[in-house]
């Protein structure tokens, strides 16, 4: 099977994703990583999901709107549709150009939120995700772990809770356990960090992991 058939870019850059519960500080660490990449002259692209494309941004508004009444599977399929468009339109082309792509959330969020959180069948989620992404996985996933009560408190100080944030503490506790289970299953891909640590300490650990994986030549 060729690299393209496996979903891998022909001239791979580096695909890095950030995951974690609400309020874990992903945005801050992504910004700090981007600054280091910029300072080092490393070509990079920042994106997020749901969103990152015109279609994805519209789907983001729908899925996060507190007025939306979505079934769990509907919620997952909206995320998957946004993800499929993002991979096709943004992520894959950037990787083929040799760039470092940094994405705020990716497939692991669906496994944690809709799988562990909503109780959907993980095998079904993985099958749909494989099709939506053509099998494209990150080389590095940074998981910022945080107690959900603290994370929700942090998030509420910044913005009015969206539909996902307002799902309740028990839901977010299941999501956190889902993320930790994913990290345990794939220790080579995940960098598990305590989000309660100082920003600079976290940024240093993340930069070390990214540097070790930067493409050469």
BALOBA-1460 file (C-alpha; in Angstrom, 3 decimals):
// residues 217
<rec num="1" residu="x" x="0.000" y="0.000" z="0.000"/>
<rec num="2" residu="x" x="1.358" y="3.424" z="-0.952"/>
<rec num="3" residu="x" x="1.849" y="6.330" z="1.450"/>
<rec num="4" residu="x" x="-1.039" y="8.171" z="-0.193"/>
<rec num="5" residu="x" x="-3.335" y="5.165" z="0.262"/>
<rec num="6" residu="x" x="-2.428" y="5.058" z="3.942"/>
<rec num="7" residu="x" x="-3.401" y="8.698" z="4.272"/>
<rec num="8" residu="x" x="0.175" y="9.941" z="4.687"/>
<rec num="9" residu="x" x="1.412" y="13.039" z="2.855"/>
<rec num="10" residu="x" x="3.922" y="12.491" z="0.019"/>
<rec num="11" residu="x" x="6.403" y="15.010" z="1.499"/>
<rec num="12" residu="x" x="5.530" y="14.921" z="5.165"/>
<rec num="13" residu="x" x="5.849" y="17.948" z="7.365"/>
<rec num="14" residu="x" x="4.903" y="17.492" z="10.999"/>
<rec num="15" residu="x" x="1.350" y="17.190" z="12.288"/>
<rec num="16" residu="x" x="0.902" y="18.204" z="15.944"/>
<rec num="17" residu="x" x="-2.434" y="18.244" z="17.769"/>
<rec num="18" residu="x" x="-3.398" y="19.640" z="21.160"/>
<rec num="19" residu="x" x="-6.055" y="17.940" z="23.274"/>
<rec num="20" residu="x" x="-7.443" y="18.269" z="26.760"/>
<rec num="21" residu="x" x="-10.469" y="19.107" z="28.873"/>
<rec num="22" residu="x" x="-12.086" y="22.538" z="28.803"/>
<rec num="23" residu="x" x="-9.903" y="25.267" z="30.282"/>
<rec num="24" residu="x" x="-6.685" y="23.257" z="30.086"/>
<rec num="25" residu="x" x="-4.761" y="26.070" z="28.399"/>
<rec num="26" residu="x" x="-4.442" y="24.682" z="24.877"/>
<rec num="27" residu="x" x="-4.751" y="28.101" z="23.231"/>
<rec num="28" residu="x" x="-1.953" y="29.540" z="25.353"/>
<rec num="29" residu="x" x="0.418" y="26.663" z="24.642"/>
<rec num="30" residu="x" x="-0.369" y="26.716" z="20.927"/>
<rec num="31" residu="x" x="0.456" y="30.431" z="20.870"/>
<rec num="32" residu="x" x="3.749" y="29.843" z="22.690"/>
<rec num="33" residu="x" x="4.674" y="27.001" z="20.349"/>
<rec num="34" residu="x" x="3.857" y="29.141" z="17.317"/>
<rec num="35" residu="x" x="6.154" y="31.868" z="18.640"/>
<rec num="36" residu="x" x="9.045" y="29.383" z="18.934"/>
<rec num="37" residu="x" x="8.427" y="28.034" z="15.446"/>
<rec num="38" residu="x" x="8.326" y="31.578" z="14.103"/>
<rec num="39" residu="x" x="11.544" y="32.498" z="15.886"/>
<rec num="40" residu="x" x="13.231" y="29.427" z="14.449"/>
<rec num="41" residu="x" x="12.103" y="30.172" z="10.917"/>
<rec num="42" residu="x" x="10.029" y="26.992" z="10.773"/>
<rec num="43" residu="x" x="7.170" y="27.142" z="8.268"/>
<rec num="44" residu="x" x="3.989" y="26.361" z="10.144"/>
<rec num="45" residu="x" x="0.223" y="26.647" z="10.068"/>
<rec num="46" residu="x" x="-2.219" y="26.924" z="12.961"/>
<rec num="47" residu="x" x="-5.759" y="25.636" z="12.700"/>
<rec num="48" residu="x" x="-8.565" y="24.330" z="14.866"/>
<rec num="49" residu="x" x="-11.594" y="22.127" z="14.851"/>
<rec num="50" residu="x" x="-14.382" y="22.254" z="14.488"/>
<rec num="51" residu="x" x="-13.647" y="25.047" z="12.041"/>
<rec num="52" residu="x" x="-10.612" y="26.112" z="10.064"/>
<rec num="53" residu="x" x="-12.530" y="26.328" z="6.785"/>
<rec num="54" residu="x" x="-15.609" y="28.242" z="5.652"/>
<rec num="55" residu="x" x="-17.771" y="25.135" z="5.943"/>
<rec num="56" residu="x" x="-16.127" y="24.094" z="9.210"/>
<rec num="57" residu="x" x="-16.714" y="27.487" z="10.804"/>
<rec num="58" residu="x" x="-20.410" y="27.286" z="9.970"/>
<rec num="59" residu="x" x="-20.604" y="23.799" z="11.447"/>
<rec num="60" residu="x" x="-18.758" y="25.060" z="14.544"/>
<rec num="61" residu="x" x="-21.445" y="27.664" z="15.155"/>
<rec num="62" residu="x" x="-24.116" y="24.979" z="14.924"/>
<rec num="63" residu="x" x="-22.514" y="22.361" z="17.159"/>
<rec num="64" residu="x" x="-21.478" y="24.801" z="19.917"/>
<rec num="65" residu="x" x="-24.672" y="26.864" z="19.944"/>
<rec num="66" residu="x" x="-26.419" y="26.356" z="23.292"/>
<rec num="67" residu="x" x="-29.752" y="26.456" z="21.457"/>
<rec num="68" residu="x" x="-28.878" y="23.396" z="19.347"/>
<rec num="69" residu="x" x="-30.572" y="20.187" z="20.428"/>
<rec num="70" residu="x" x="-28.405" y="17.501" z="18.899"/>
<rec num="71" residu="x" x="-28.397" y="13.751" z="19.282"/>
<rec num="72" residu="x" x="-24.993" y="12.363" z="20.224"/>
<rec num="73" residu="x" x="-24.477" y="10.754" z="16.814"/>
<rec num="74" residu="x" x="-25.551" y="13.952" z="15.051"/>
<rec num="75" residu="x" x="-23.007" y="15.850" z="17.122"/>
<rec num="76" residu="x" x="-20.259" y="13.404" z="16.172"/>
<rec num="77" residu="x" x="-21.122" y="13.498" z="12.472"/>
<rec num="78" residu="x" x="-21.015" y="17.298" z="12.457"/>
<rec num="79" residu="x" x="-17.539" y="17.188" z="13.966"/>
<rec num="80" residu="x" x="-16.524" y="14.543" z="11.423"/>
<rec num="81" residu="x" x="-17.839" y="16.591" z="8.502"/>
<rec num="82" residu="x" x="-15.871" y="19.616" z="9.659"/>
<rec num="83" residu="x" x="-12.790" y="17.418" z="10.136"/>
<rec num="84" residu="x" x="-13.043" y="15.897" z="6.657"/>
<rec num="85" residu="x" x="-13.144" y="19.349" z="5.082"/>
<rec num="86" residu="x" x="-10.238" y="20.558" z="7.222"/>
<rec num="87" residu="x" x="-8.023" y="17.611" z="6.297"/>
<rec num="88" residu="x" x="-8.779" y="17.948" z="2.592"/>
<rec num="89" residu="x" x="-8.610" y="21.733" z="2.351"/>
<rec num="90" residu="x" x="-6.003" y="22.731" z="4.944"/>
<rec num="91" residu="x" x="-4.048" y="20.038" z="6.786"/>
<rec num="92" residu="x" x="-2.987" y="17.692" z="4.004"/>
<rec num="93" residu="x" x="-1.884" y="20.460" z="1.583"/>
<rec num="94" residu="x" x="0.178" y="22.107" z="4.329"/>
<rec num="95" residu="x" x="1.874" y="18.829" z="5.254"/>
<rec num="96" residu="x" x="2.649" y="18.153" z="1.605"/>
<rec num="97" residu="x" x="4.351" y="21.553" z="1.486"/>
<rec num="98" residu="x" x="6.541" y="20.390" z="4.383"/>
<rec num="99" residu="x" x="4.971" y="22.679" z="6.991"/>
<rec num="100" residu="x" x="4.396" y="22.016" z="10.673"/>
<rec num="101" residu="x" x="0.634" y="21.901" z="11.198"/>
<rec num="102" residu="x" x="-0.602" y="22.625" z="14.721"/>
<rec num="103" residu="x" x="-4.270" y="21.806" z="15.249"/>
<rec num="104" residu="x" x="-6.394" y="22.647" z="18.288"/>
<rec num="105" residu="x" x="-8.273" y="19.324" z="18.688"/>
<rec num="106" residu="x" x="-8.643" y="16.435" z="16.246"/>
<rec num="107" residu="x" x="-10.010" y="12.859" z="16.226"/>
<rec num="108" residu="x" x="-9.062" y="12.162" z="19.847"/>
<rec num="109" residu="x" x="-11.570" y="14.782" z="20.961"/>
<rec num="110" residu="x" x="-14.348" y="12.789" z="19.314"/>
<rec num="111" residu="x" x="-13.215" y="9.592" z="21.014"/>
<rec num="112" residu="x" x="-13.142" y="11.361" z="24.395"/>
<rec num="113" residu="x" x="-16.232" y="13.571" z="24.084"/>
<rec num="114" residu="x" x="-18.621" y="11.548" z="21.947"/>
<rec num="115" residu="x" x="-17.194" y="8.144" z="22.852"/>
<rec num="116" residu="x" x="-16.447" y="8.267" z="26.575"/>
<rec num="117" residu="x" x="-18.551" y="11.357" z="27.289"/>
<rec num="118" residu="x" x="-21.696" y="10.610" z="25.263"/>
<rec num="119" residu="x" x="-21.363" y="6.825" z="25.322"/>
<rec num="120" residu="x" x="-21.197" y="6.200" z="21.569"/>
<rec num="121" residu="x" x="-19.556" y="3.032" z="20.296"/>
<rec num="122" residu="x" x="-15.844" y="3.651" z="19.902"/>
<rec num="123" residu="x" x="-15.444" y="1.183" z="17.029"/>
<rec num="124" residu="x" x="-18.079" y="3.073" z="15.023"/>
<rec num="125" residu="x" x="-16.415" y="6.396" z="15.801"/>
<rec num="126" residu="x" x="-13.043" y="5.105" z="14.656"/>
<rec num="127" residu="x" x="-14.454" y="3.708" z="11.401"/>
<rec num="128" residu="x" x="-16.102" y="7.022" z="10.494"/>
<rec num="129" residu="x" x="-13.039" y="9.007" z="11.580"/>
<rec num="130" residu="x" x="-10.769" y="6.824" z="9.449"/>
<rec num="131" residu="x" x="-12.934" y="7.572" z="6.418"/>
<rec num="132" residu="x" x="-13.227" y="11.301" z="7.187"/>
<rec num="133" residu="x" x="-9.476" y="11.800" z="7.612"/>
<rec num="134" residu="x" x="-8.292" y="9.184" z="5.091"/>
<rec num="135" residu="x" x="-6.345" y="7.704" z="7.977"/>
<rec num="136" residu="x" x="-4.294" y="10.814" z="8.686"/>
<rec num="137" residu="x" x="-3.037" y="10.861" z="12.290"/>
<rec num="138" residu="x" x="-0.731" y="13.325" z="14.061"/>
<rec num="139" residu="x" x="2.848" y="12.387" z="14.827"/>
<rec num="140" residu="x" x="2.525" y="14.158" z="18.185"/>
<rec num="141" residu="x" x="-0.523" y="14.768" z="20.357"/>
<rec num="142" residu="x" x="-0.036" y="17.047" z="23.347"/>
<rec num="143" residu="x" x="-2.573" y="16.189" z="26.050"/>
<rec num="144" residu="x" x="-2.937" y="18.847" z="28.735"/>
<rec num="145" residu="x" x="-4.596" y="17.078" z="31.634"/>
<rec num="146" residu="x" x="-6.601" y="19.010" z="34.204"/>
<rec num="147" residu="x" x="-9.272" y="18.363" z="36.809"/>
<rec num="148" residu="x" x="-12.545" y="19.153" z="35.002"/>
<rec num="149" residu="x" x="-13.937" y="21.265" z="37.849"/>
<rec num="150" residu="x" x="-10.897" y="23.542" z="37.698"/>
<rec num="151" residu="x" x="-10.948" y="23.598" z="33.906"/>
<rec num="152" residu="x" x="-14.624" y="24.565" z="33.692"/>
<rec num="153" residu="x" x="-14.051" y="27.282" z="36.275"/>
<rec num="154" residu="x" x="-11.173" y="28.653" z="34.197"/>
<rec num="155" residu="x" x="-13.213" y="28.545" z="30.991"/>
<rec num="156" residu="x" x="-16.199" y="30.292" z="32.580"/>
<rec num="157" residu="x" x="-13.996" y="33.237" z="33.555"/>
<rec num="158" residu="x" x="-13.162" y="33.834" z="29.889"/>
<rec num="159" residu="x" x="-16.372" y="33.113" z="27.961"/>
<rec num="160" residu="x" x="-20.011" y="32.239" z="28.438"/>
<rec num="161" residu="x" x="-20.166" y="28.411" z="28.441"/>
<rec num="162" residu="x" x="-21.012" y="26.921" z="25.046"/>
<rec num="163" residu="x" x="-23.161" y="23.818" z="24.534"/>
<rec num="164" residu="x" x="-20.288" y="21.410" z="25.204"/>
<rec num="165" residu="x" x="-18.908" y="23.269" z="28.218"/>
<rec num="166" residu="x" x="-22.392" y="23.356" z="29.746"/>
<rec num="167" residu="x" x="-22.803" y="19.555" z="29.574"/>
<rec num="168" residu="x" x="-22.127" y="19.065" z="33.286"/>
<rec num="169" residu="x" x="-19.290" y="17.980" z="35.547"/>
<rec num="170" residu="x" x="-20.042" y="14.233" z="35.321"/>
<rec num="171" residu="x" x="-19.834" y="14.403" z="31.518"/>
<rec num="172" residu="x" x="-16.526" y="16.252" z="31.635"/>
<rec num="173" residu="x" x="-15.179" y="13.759" z="34.154"/>
<rec num="174" residu="x" x="-15.859" y="10.960" z="31.659"/>
<rec num="175" residu="x" x="-14.197" y="13.002" z="28.926"/>
<rec num="176" residu="x" x="-11.059" y="13.404" z="31.022"/>
<rec num="177" residu="x" x="-10.895" y="9.677" z="31.688"/>
<rec num="178" residu="x" x="-11.328" y="9.078" z="27.985"/>
<rec num="179" residu="x" x="-8.350" y="11.269" z="27.163"/>
<rec num="180" residu="x" x="-6.205" y="9.519" z="29.763"/>
<rec num="181" residu="x" x="-7.181" y="6.116" z="28.344"/>
<rec num="182" residu="x" x="-6.181" y="7.248" z="24.860"/>
<rec num="183" residu="x" x="-2.800" y="8.461" z="26.115"/>
<rec num="184" residu="x" x="-2.191" y="5.169" z="27.904"/>
<rec num="185" residu="x" x="-3.005" y="3.213" z="24.739"/>
<rec num="186" residu="x" x="-0.622" y="5.253" z="22.536"/>
<rec num="187" residu="x" x="2.288" y="6.487" z="24.662"/>
<rec num="188" residu="x" x="4.489" y="6.971" z="21.603"/>
<rec num="189" residu="x" x="2.159" y="9.545" z="20.101"/>
<rec num="190" residu="x" x="0.873" y="11.296" z="23.224"/>
<rec num="191" residu="x" x="2.776" y="13.740" z="25.394"/>
<rec num="192" residu="x" x="0.786" y="13.772" z="28.637"/>
<rec num="193" residu="x" x="1.334" y="16.904" z="30.721"/>
<rec num="194" residu="x" x="-0.154" y="18.304" z="33.922"/>
<rec num="195" residu="x" x="-1.920" y="21.485" z="32.807"/>
<rec num="196" residu="x" x="-1.636" y="22.890" z="36.321"/>
<rec num="197" residu="x" x="2.125" y="23.385" z="35.857"/>
<rec num="198" residu="x" x="3.597" y="26.794" z="35.060"/>
<rec num="199" residu="x" x="3.105" y="27.971" z="31.463"/>
<rec num="200" residu="x" x="6.830" y="28.228" z="30.782"/>
<rec num="201" residu="x" x="7.521" y="24.734" z="32.087"/>
<rec num="202" residu="x" x="4.793" y="23.284" z="29.882"/>
<rec num="203" residu="x" x="6.004" y="25.239" z="26.873"/>
<rec num="204" residu="x" x="9.528" y="23.911" z="27.359"/>
<rec num="205" residu="x" x="8.387" y="20.293" z="27.464"/>
<rec num="206" residu="x" x="6.257" y="20.770" z="24.383"/>
<rec num="207" residu="x" x="9.040" y="22.444" z="22.439"/>
<rec num="208" residu="x" x="11.441" y="19.620" z="23.250"/>
<rec num="209" residu="x" x="8.952" y="17.070" z="21.908"/>
<rec num="210" residu="x" x="8.301" y="19.075" z="18.756"/>
<rec num="211" residu="x" x="11.998" y="19.655" z="18.083"/>
<rec num="212" residu="x" x="12.665" y="15.934" z="18.349"/>
<rec num="213" residu="x" x="10.123" y="15.292" z="15.597"/>
<rec num="214" residu="x" x="10.856" y="18.141" z="13.203"/>
<rec num="215" residu="x" x="11.512" y="16.904" z="9.667"/>
<rec num="216" residu="x" x="15.111" y="17.225" z="8.467"/>
<rec num="217" residu="x" x="16.526" y="17.737" z="5.030"/>
